Every structure is written in structure tokens, then in C-alpha cells.
């Protein structure tokens, strides 16, 4: 499988969010780099940490050149808790959201605020949004889809199943997968909306960030239904513009970025939250070990479909 370094789907749309003055941080890989050659590798967290000149210093350089607020600039002002009653987080699944939930819980407790989280769908509750600080998290959409599959869609992780990673004698292989990556990509998120939760999307492989941001749970064939796809991305853009902070969770491996977020909230412990989050995920350790033992191979045709769907 080749390294994924292109702009695709929501990645391109989110790049346009630079016009939103409220957003103080956004996925650098989606908005900072103007061409593919400047993207750091997305193959591992270590590559993010070592991005160096292409990373945090590049953010500061472009901010100084623009002389204006930019979504990838490091936070330059302090969070004022007296202006809010609560923090709301839209948790984008398999995009580092658990880390931010752990950290924001500490932030809320420190400043005596309420933390409200929705996962798999946006919150449509009628609240005083003027008194709500809104946060969400983003990750490269293709890497997010692959991570989602490897986490709990490749092998079962329920103790109720006889063929599960939770079973001591279970030996993971290509023959006992829950579903192939091709099946996950082509069928996995063609779900029928739940009557009780019509906007909830739990398992997702294509255009997930846009669908979660808008509550559009239904599958969109972006390769053929271009009009619907364009509307979805425009709606996602407008929805993301309403947030006060969008965190690029891939950049949390970079200490400068991590510390800037801590200083903004006046609360430390973001690195600790990263470590704690990895322990909270119910299948992380076992699925990580299984995927290391049986590396995932994505064939060229599937790769094309993955790129087209995101």
C-alpha cells in the first residue's frame, strides 16, 4: 500500500475553512500545504512528530506572512471560561476523539463547566450556543477509514463470538476476518437509518467527516452523484464554520502544537490524555497486535475506490 498524500473529499473542503475567523486550529495536512509534495508522511505518528520544518514552523511562518488569523495558526489568545456555560464536542470516530474527550473533561472540571459530547451524529438539542464553546476533531479522511477498519471491522472483538480477538485461542488470519476491506469500503456504511437515531452513523468508510459534521447519515456516491456530494461538502463547510476549535489530532504528536492547545485552555495534561485514551479503547491493544501479525494489504483498485470515496 502506498503512502496516501493527496487532497481528497472533505480534505479539500476543509481547506476552505480558512475564511472562518473563529477557528483557531485545523488539520494542518488538510489546510496548510498547497500541493501534495509538501505533505508529511501519514503512515505513522512518528512521521508527524518528525515533520519539523514542514510542520509547526511552517504554520508559524505562514501565519507571519499572512499577518492575519489563519485556521492552522497556533492559538494566540486564551480561552475565557467566564464566557461559557459548557463545552460541546462533536466526536469524529477513529480520529483521535477519545484523546480530546479525556482532555476536555479535565478542562471542564478545571473551569467548572459542563462537557457535552455527541458521537456518530451532531447534537441537535436546542441550547444557548452563544454560551457554548464548540470543539471537534479531524484526521486525514483516508487514514481514518483504514484505522476504522483495522480497529473493529477486520476481526470481531466481542467476547460473545467464538471467533473474536477476545478469545484466548483465537489466531487472526485472512481466513477468519469479520469482513474484507473491500466489503467494508463498498458495503460497510450503506446502512439503513435508525428510526430512533436517523442521523447516527457509527460504522463509516466514505466521506465520514462530512457526514458526521452535517448529520447526513445516508451513503453518498461521490463518484457518480456529484451534485449531492457538492451539497454535502458545502454543508460540512458551513457546519464546521460554527465551531470555535477544530483540532488536528494527528498533530498531537508534535509537542509545540500540543502545548499551544494546553496554554489556550490553561490546562495541561494533553499528553497524558493521549496515553489514557489508548487504554480506554476496548479493542485497541488486541486489534493492534492482530494487525501487526497480519498486515493489511490494499490492492490498487481498492485504493482507487478508497480515494474516490473520500
VEXDREN-2710 file (C-alpha; in Angstrom, 1 decimal):
% VEXDREN-2710
k/r/px/py/pz
1/UNK/0.0/0.0/0.0
2/UNK/1.5/3.3/-1.0
3/UNK/1.6/6.4/1.3
4/UNK/-1.5/8.5/1.0
5/UNK/-0.6/12.1/0.4
6/UNK/-3.3/13.7/-1.8
7/UNK/-6.0/16.1/-1.1
8/UNK/-9.4/14.4/-1.2
9/UNK/-13.1/14.9/-0.4
10/UNK/-13.5/16.7/2.8
11/UNK/-9.8/17.4/3.0
12/UNK/-10.2/19.9/0.1
13/UNK/-13.4/21.4/1.5
14/UNK/-12.0/21.8/5.0
15/UNK/-9.0/23.7/3.5
16/UNK/-11.5/26.4/2.5
17/UNK/-12.5/26.9/6.2
18/UNK/-9.6/29.4/6.5
19/UNK/-12.2/32.1/5.9
20/UNK/-13.8/31.4/9.3
21/UNK/-12.2/33.7/11.9
22/UNK/-13.4/31.7/14.9
23/UNK/-11.4/28.6/14.0
24/UNK/-8.0/28.7/15.7
25/UNK/-6.6/25.4/14.7
26/UNK/-7.4/22.9/12.0
27/UNK/-5.8/19.8/10.4
28/UNK/-2.5/21.1/9.1
29/UNK/-2.3/18.4/6.5
30/UNK/-5.7/19.5/5.1
31/UNK/-5.2/23.2/5.1
32/UNK/-1.6/24.3/5.4
33/UNK/0.0/22.6/2.4
34/UNK/-0.8/23.9/-1.0
35/UNK/0.5/21.0/-3.0
36/UNK/1.0/17.2/-2.5
37/UNK/4.8/17.4/-2.4
38/UNK/4.7/19.3/0.9
39/UNK/2.6/16.8/2.8
40/UNK/4.5/15.0/5.6
41/UNK/4.1/11.2/5.5
42/UNK/0.8/10.0/7.0
43/UNK/2.0/6.4/7.6
44/UNK/2.7/6.7/11.3
45/UNK/2.5/9.0/14.3
46/UNK/6.3/9.2/14.4
47/UNK/6.4/10.8/10.9
48/UNK/4.1/13.5/12.2
49/UNK/6.3/14.1/15.2
50/UNK/9.4/14.5/13.0
51/UNK/7.7/16.7/10.4
52/UNK/9.9/19.6/11.6
53/UNK/10.1/22.4/9.0
54/UNK/7.1/21.2/7.1
55/UNK/5.1/21.2/10.3
56/UNK/4.8/23.6/13.2
57/UNK/7.5/26.0/12.0
58/UNK/5.7/26.1/8.6
59/UNK/2.5/27.1/10.4
60/UNK/4.2/30.0/12.2
61/UNK/5.9/31.1/9.0
62/UNK/2.7/31.2/7.0
63/UNK/0.9/33.0/9.8
64/UNK/3.6/35.7/10.0
65/UNK/3.4/36.1/6.2
66/UNK/-0.3/36.4/6.1
67/UNK/-0.4/38.8/9.1
68/UNK/-3.9/37.6/9.9
69/UNK/-5.6/34.9/11.7
70/UNK/-5.4/31.5/9.9
71/UNK/-7.0/28.2/10.9
72/UNK/-3.7/26.4/11.3
73/UNK/-2.0/29.2/13.3
74/UNK/-1.2/28.1/16.9
75/UNK/-3.7/29.6/19.4
76/UNK/-2.8/33.1/20.0
77/UNK/-5.4/34.0/22.6
78/UNK/-6.6/32.5/25.9
79/UNK/-9.8/30.6/26.4
80/UNK/-12.1/32.7/28.7
81/UNK/-14.3/30.3/30.7
82/UNK/-16.4/33.1/32.0
83/UNK/-17.9/33.5/28.5
84/UNK/-19.3/29.9/28.5
85/UNK/-21.5/27.5/30.5
86/UNK/-20.4/24.4/28.7
87/UNK/-18.1/22.8/26.2
88/UNK/-19.6/20.8/23.4
89/UNK/-17.6/18.3/21.4
90/UNK/-18.6/16.5/18.2
91/UNK/-16.5/13.3/18.4
92/UNK/-15.4/12.3/15.0
93/UNK/-14.9/8.5/15.2
94/UNK/-11.5/6.9/14.9
95/UNK/-9.9/10.3/14.5
96/UNK/-8.3/10.8/18.0
97/UNK/-11.6/11.9/19.5
98/UNK/-11.2/9.8/22.7
99/UNK/-8.0/11.7/23.5
100/UNK/-9.8/15.0/23.2
101/UNK/-12.7/13.8/25.3
102/UNK/-10.3/12.8/28.1
103/UNK/-8.6/16.2/27.9
104/UNK/-11.7/18.3/27.6
105/UNK/-13.2/16.6/30.6
106/UNK/-10.2/17.9/32.6
107/UNK/-10.7/21.3/31.0
108/UNK/-14.4/21.4/32.0
109/UNK/-13.6/20.2/35.6
110/UNK/-10.9/22.9/35.9
111/UNK/-13.1/25.7/34.8
112/UNK/-16.3/24.4/36.4
113/UNK/-18.1/23.9/33.0
114/UNK/-20.3/21.2/31.7
115/UNK/-18.9/18.9/29.0
116/UNK/-21.4/17.6/26.4
117/UNK/-20.3/15.1/23.8
118/UNK/-22.1/13.5/20.8
119/UNK/-20.5/10.7/18.8
120/UNK/-21.7/9.4/15.4
121/UNK/-24.1/12.4/14.9
122/UNK/-24.2/16.1/15.6
123/UNK/-26.2/17.3/18.6
124/UNK/-29.5/18.9/17.5
125/UNK/-30.5/19.9/21.0
126/UNK/-31.8/23.4/21.4
127/UNK/-29.3/25.1/23.6
128/UNK/-27.8/28.5/24.1
129/UNK/-25.0/28.2/21.6
130/UNK/-23.7/31.6/22.4
131/UNK/-22.7/30.2/25.8
132/UNK/-21.3/27.0/24.4
133/UNK/-17.7/26.5/23.3
134/UNK/-17.7/24.1/20.3
135/UNK/-14.9/21.7/19.6
136/UNK/-14.4/18.9/17.1
137/UNK/-11.5/16.8/15.8
138/UNK/-10.3/15.9/12.3
139/UNK/-7.9/13.5/10.8
140/UNK/-6.9/12.7/7.2
141/UNK/-10.1/11.0/5.9
142/UNK/-8.3/8.1/4.2
143/UNK/-6.1/7.2/7.1
144/UNK/-9.2/7.5/9.3
145/UNK/-11.1/5.0/7.2
146/UNK/-8.2/2.5/7.3
147/UNK/-7.8/2.9/11.0
148/UNK/-11.6/2.3/11.5
149/UNK/-11.4/-0.9/9.6
150/UNK/-8.4/-2.2/11.4
151/UNK/-9.8/-1.3/14.8
152/UNK/-13.1/-3.2/15.0
153/UNK/-14.2/-4.1/11.4
154/UNK/-11.4/-6.5/10.4
155/UNK/-11.9/-9.0/13.2
156/UNK/-14.6/-9.3/15.8
157/UNK/-13.8/-8.0/19.2
158/UNK/-16.8/-9.2/21.2
159/UNK/-16.5/-11.9/23.8
160/UNK/-19.9/-13.2/22.7
161/UNK/-18.4/-14.5/19.4
162/UNK/-16.4/-17.7/19.2
163/UNK/-14.2/-16.1/16.6
164/UNK/-13.1/-13.0/18.4
165/UNK/-9.9/-11.3/19.4
166/UNK/-11.1/-11.6/22.9
167/UNK/-10.9/-15.4/22.8
168/UNK/-7.6/-16.6/24.1
169/UNK/-7.1/-19.3/21.5
170/UNK/-8.2/-17.2/18.5
171/UNK/-5.5/-16.8/15.9
172/UNK/-6.2/-13.9/13.5
173/UNK/-5.7/-14.6/9.8
174/UNK/-7.2/-13.5/6.4
175/UNK/-9.5/-16.5/6.5
176/UNK/-11.3/-15.6/9.7
177/UNK/-11.8/-11.8/9.2
178/UNK/-15.2/-10.3/10.1
179/UNK/-15.2/-8.7/6.6
180/UNK/-12.7/-7.8/4.0
181/UNK/-11.6/-4.2/3.5
182/UNK/-13.3/-4.2/0.1
183/UNK/-16.6/-5.2/1.8
184/UNK/-16.1/-2.5/4.5
185/UNK/-15.5/0.1/1.8
186/UNK/-18.3/-0.9/-0.5
187/UNK/-21.0/-2.1/1.9
188/UNK/-19.9/-1.1/5.4
189/UNK/-21.6/2.3/5.6
190/UNK/-24.7/1.7/3.4
191/UNK/-26.8/1.4/6.5
192/UNK/-30.5/2.0/6.8
193/UNK/-31.0/5.0/9.1
194/UNK/-32.2/4.0/12.6
195/UNK/-35.7/5.2/13.2
196/UNK/-34.8/6.4/16.7
197/UNK/-31.5/8.0/15.6
198/UNK/-31.9/8.9/11.9
199/UNK/-28.7/10.9/11.8
200/UNK/-26.5/8.4/13.6
201/UNK/-23.6/6.9/11.6
202/UNK/-21.5/4.5/13.6
203/UNK/-19.6/2.4/11.0
204/UNK/-18.3/4.5/8.2
205/UNK/-15.8/4.3/5.3
206/UNK/-16.5/7.2/2.9
207/UNK/-16.9/10.9/3.4
208/UNK/-17.3/10.2/7.1
209/UNK/-16.1/13.6/8.5
210/UNK/-18.5/15.5/6.2
211/UNK/-21.4/13.2/7.1
212/UNK/-20.7/13.4/10.8
213/UNK/-20.4/17.2/10.7
214/UNK/-23.8/17.5/8.9
215/UNK/-25.7/14.6/10.3
216/UNK/-26.1/13.2/6.8
217/UNK/-26.1/9.5/7.7
218/UNK/-27.1/8.2/4.3
219/UNK/-24.4/7.0/1.9
220/UNK/-23.4/9.4/-0.9
221/UNK/-21.9/8.0/-4.1
222/UNK/-19.4/10.9/-4.6
223/UNK/-18.0/9.4/-7.8
224/UNK/-21.4/9.5/-9.6
225/UNK/-23.7/11.7/-7.7
226/UNK/-21.6/14.9/-7.9
227/UNK/-24.4/17.3/-7.1
228/UNK/-25.3/15.6/-3.8
229/UNK/-21.5/15.3/-3.0
230/UNK/-21.1/19.0/-3.6
231/UNK/-24.0/19.9/-1.4
232/UNK/-22.7/17.6/1.3
233/UNK/-19.3/19.3/1.3
234/UNK/-20.8/22.8/1.3
235/UNK/-23.0/21.8/4.2
236/UNK/-19.9/20.4/6.0
237/UNK/-18.0/23.6/5.4
238/UNK/-20.9/25.7/6.8
239/UNK/-21.2/23.4/9.8
240/UNK/-17.5/23.4/10.6
241/UNK/-17.5/27.2/10.4
242/UNK/-19.7/27.2/13.5
243/UNK/-17.0/25.6/15.7
244/UNK/-14.6/27.5/17.9
245/UNK/-11.8/25.0/17.8
246/UNK/-11.0/22.2/15.3
247/UNK/-8.1/20.0/16.5
248/UNK/-5.9/18.1/14.1
249/UNK/-5.4/15.0/16.2
250/UNK/-2.5/13.8/14.0
251/UNK/-0.5/16.8/15.2
252/UNK/-0.9/16.0/18.9
253/UNK/2.3/14.0/18.5
254/UNK/4.1/17.4/18.0
255/UNK/4.9/18.9/21.4
256/UNK/4.7/22.5/20.1
257/UNK/1.1/22.0/18.9
258/UNK/0.1/20.1/22.0
259/UNK/1.5/22.7/24.4
260/UNK/-0.2/25.5/22.4
261/UNK/-3.6/23.9/23.0
262/UNK/-2.8/23.3/26.7
263/UNK/-1.9/27.0/27.1
264/UNK/-5.0/28.1/25.2
265/UNK/-7.2/26.3/27.8
266/UNK/-4.9/27.0/30.7
267/UNK/-4.9/23.3/31.5
268/UNK/-2.0/20.8/31.0
269/UNK/-2.2/17.0/30.6
270/UNK/-2.9/16.6/26.9
271/UNK/-0.1/14.1/26.5
272/UNK/-1.4/12.2/29.5
273/UNK/-4.8/12.2/27.9
274/UNK/-3.3/10.6/24.8
275/UNK/-1.9/7.8/26.9
276/UNK/-5.1/7.3/28.9
277/UNK/-7.2/7.3/25.7
278/UNK/-5.3/4.3/24.3
279/UNK/-6.2/2.3/27.3
280/UNK/-9.9/3.2/27.2
281/UNK/-10.4/1.9/23.7
282/UNK/-12.0/-1.6/24.3
283/UNK/-10.2/-3.4/21.5
284/UNK/-7.1/-1.2/20.8
285/UNK/-4.4/-3.5/22.2
286/UNK/-5.6/-6.7/20.7
287/UNK/-6.5/-5.3/17.3
288/UNK/-3.1/-3.5/17.1
289/UNK/-1.4/-6.8/17.8
290/UNK/-3.5/-8.7/15.3
291/UNK/-2.9/-6.2/12.5
292/UNK/0.8/-6.2/13.2
293/UNK/0.8/-10.0/12.8
294/UNK/-1.4/-9.9/9.7
295/UNK/-0.6/-6.6/7.8
296/UNK/-3.4/-5.2/5.8
297/UNK/-2.8/-5.1/2.0
298/UNK/-4.9/-2.8/-0.1
299/UNK/-4.9/-3.6/-3.8
300/UNK/-4.6/-0.8/-6.4
301/UNK/-8.3/-1.0/-7.5
302/UNK/-9.5/-0.8/-3.9
303/UNK/-7.1/2.1/-3.3
304/UNK/-8.7/4.0/-6.2
305/UNK/-12.1/3.3/-4.8
306/UNK/-11.0/4.5/-1.3
307/UNK/-9.6/7.7/-2.8
308/UNK/-12.7/8.3/-4.9
309/UNK/-15.0/7.8/-1.9
310/UNK/-13.1/10.3/0.3
END
